[in-house]
Amino acid sequence: MTPCVISADEGERPRLLHALDLLDSPPEPAFDRITRLLARVLDVPIALVSLVDEQRQWFKSRVGLDVSETPREYALCAHTILKASPLVVSDATQDPRFCDNPRVTGEPNIRFYAGVPIRSSAGLALGTLCDIVGYREDELNLRALTELLPQAIARADRSKQPFALPFVGLDGFKAVNDDFGHESDDMVLCAVADRLRACLRKVDSAVRLSGGEFVVVVEGVNGLGDGQRVATKLLESIAEPIALHRVSVSVGASAGIALYQPGTGM
């Protein structure tokens, strides 16, 4: 097992992590929504928000894992925080850095790993968002999120205005494929994407994660109420019938909302 090197900012990084008072804190819905969404959309058994201190990685939110922390020396996430881009390990049993890692040779028997650093507004890597035992398409989904969110966070911190993150999931989407075939899937997704863009301002963004799941970034809101109003508008637009060849179909949608408060760095 290859020991993980220590980054140049190791002194400042853990000090900020402890100052944020997140370690060993109670579960929070905002973090739990992210890991549940990641596990569901990517169809992976384990999804984690991991914070890495001097001795351990501690899981602020976890899906599919019973333990709340592991030693830093065994943490793949300790390698991830050193990187500027996602760390993707296609088969940990074949990777010389990890093949004899106890988390690979024993529970949870890590094979595939994909993780991206979670950074403060100053760029310090405090931990990771990761999934375990997945598929290579996960890298693309994680990359899209990690390119978009840091930019939104930086703008929110500068403007001192929150941004809302509605997570939109299509209801009955699988039935469209079953009834009308894969081509109809694509038509529905294109129609929904067009409707989302039509409801948003130029400063806002919508990203399709996988299947019928979308994340929307609504910037410059005054609070959660603004985000809820935008989410309602999106759901009403999606509910309108969609023309498919000679028929029309209706797909519903549901949404959950997270709110980023400026200055939190997370």
N, C-alpha and C positions, 0 to 999 in steps of 0.2 A: 504494500500500500504506500503510495507516494505521499509524504507529509505535505500539508498545505503551507505555502509560504505566508509570511505576514506582510500585509500591505504597509506602505509608507505612512498612511494616515491612521494607523492602528491606535495611536494614542488618542487622537481627536474623535475617531469614529465611536468607540465604546463610551466615551464621556457623553457624547450627544445621545446615544441610545439610552443610557441610564437617566439622563436629564429629561427625556421625553416621558419617563415613568410608564413605559409600555410593558416592560418585562414583568412577568408574573401577574399581569393585570387580568381582570375578569373578561370573559368573552364579550365581543361587541358585534351587534348585528351588521354593521357596515363591512367588517372583515369577513364575517361568516357568509354573507351573501356572495362575496367574491369567490370564496373557495367552493361553495355549493354550485355556483354557476360554472366555474371552471371544470369541476368534476362531471357535471351533467352534460355540458356542451361538448367536452372532449371525450366523454365516455371513458374516464379513467377512474381507477379505484381509490387513488390517493391524491389529494390536492392540499397544499399547505401555504400558509403565510408564516415564514420562518424568520426569526430575529436572532442574529449571531452575536453573542458577547465574547468575552475573553476565553471562556472555558466551555461553552455549550451553544447549541442552537435550541431556542425555545420557540414553540409553535403558538403564535398569537391566535391562529385559527387553523383547524385541521378537519379534514374529511377522510375517513377510512384508515385512521391511525389511532391506536389507543394511547400511546405514550405522549407525554406533553413536552419532552425534551430529549436530546441525545448529546453525547460528548462532541465537542467541536472537531476532535481529531477524526471522527467517523463521518462528518457531515459533508455531503457533496455540495451543500449550499455554501460551505466555507470556501470552496473553490469558485463558486459562482460570483460571490461578492468581489472577487478580484478582477472580474472581467467587465468590459464595457458593453458587451453584447451577450445574448443568451448563451448559456452553457447547455449543450444537447449531447447526451450520451446515449447512443443507439443501443448498445449492449454493454452494460457495466461488467459482465463476466469476461468480456474480451478486452477491456480497457485496462492497461497496466497500472493506471492510477488508482483503480477501484476494485480490481478483480478479487483481491483478498480482504476487502473491507467487510467487517462483520455484518454490516447492513446489506451486503450483497450476498455473502455466503450463508447468512441466516436471515431471520425476519427483519424487515418485510420483503426480503429477497428481491432487491432492486434489480431491474433489468434496464428498462428505458427510464431516462430522467431528462426533464427539460425544466430549466430554471432561469429566471431573469432577476437581476438585482433590483431591490427596492431602495431608492435613493432619497436622501433629504434634498431640500431646495438648494443646499450648498454642494450637492453632488456626492455626499458620503453614503456609501453602501451600508445600510443598516441590516439588511436581511434579503429575503428573496420571496418571490411568488413562484411556486414550482408544482409540477405534477410528476407522478411516478407510475411507470408501466403505461405508456401511451403509444402514440403513433407520430411519425415524423411531421405530419401536418400540424401538430401542436406548436412547433417552432414558429410557423407562420402566424398562427393566431396570437401567440404571446408577443411576437415581434410587433404586430399591428397595435396591440394595446400599449406596449412599452414605448413605442414611438409617439403615440398620441397623448397619453396621460401626462408625461413629464412636461410637455409643452403647455398643456392646460393648467397644470399646477403652477408653473412659472408665471403665467399670465395672471392667474388668480392671486398669487402672492404680491405681484406688482400692483394690481388694481384694488386689492383688499376686498374683492367680491368673490363669494363662493361660486362653485359650479356644481350642477346636478348631474348625476349619472343614472338615467333610467335604463334598466335592463329589460328589454322587450322580448317576449317569447311568443311565437305564433301557436295558437291552439288549433288542433285539427289539421295541422300541416301534413302529417303522414297520410291522412285519408285522401288528400289530393293526389298523392303519388299512387296510392292503391287504386283509386277510381279512374284516374286519367293518364297515368304514366309519368316517367321522369321528366319529359319535356315540359309538362304542365307545372312541375315543381319549379323549374327555372323561370317560367313565365310569372308565376306567383311571386317568387323572390324578387324579380326585376320590378314588378308592379309595387310591391311593398317598399322596396328601396326608393323608388321614385316618389312615393307618397311621404316617406320619412323626410327626404330632402325638401319636398315642397312645404313641409310644416316647419322647417328649421331656418334659422338665419344663416348668413354666410359664415359667421364666426363659430357656428355650432358644427358638430360632426356626428356621423352615424357609421358604425363599423359592424359588418356582419361577422359573427364569430364562427358559427357552424350550424348547418341545418337551418332552422327557423329562429335563430337567436341573434339579437342585435344589441349592441351597446351604443347609447347616444350620449354625447357630451354637450351639455347645455351651459354655456358660459355666461357669467355676469348676472346671476340670479340674486335675488334679495333674501332667499331662504328656501326652505323645503316646499313651501306652498307654490312658489313659481315653478319648481320642478314638477310638482304634481299636476299643475295646470297644463304644462307642456305634454306630460305623459298622457293625460286624458285626451288631448288633441290628437296625439299620435294614434291612440287606440281607436278613436272614433274614425279617423281616416282609414286605418287598416280594415275596419269592419265593413266598409263600403264594398259592394260586389265587384269582383274582378272578372273581366271577360277572358274566357278561354275558348278559342275557336268559336263554336256556335253555341256555347253554353256560358254561364257565369257561375262563379263559386264565391262563397263567403268564408273567410277564415277569421276567427276571433284572435284576440291577443290579450296577454296579461303583462303587467309590468311591476317591477320593484324599483325603488329609488334609493341611491346613496347620495350623500352631500359632502363635498370637500370644503372644509373651512380654511381660509387663507392662514398661512403661517404655521400650520401643524406639521408640514414637511412630509406628510404621509398621504 
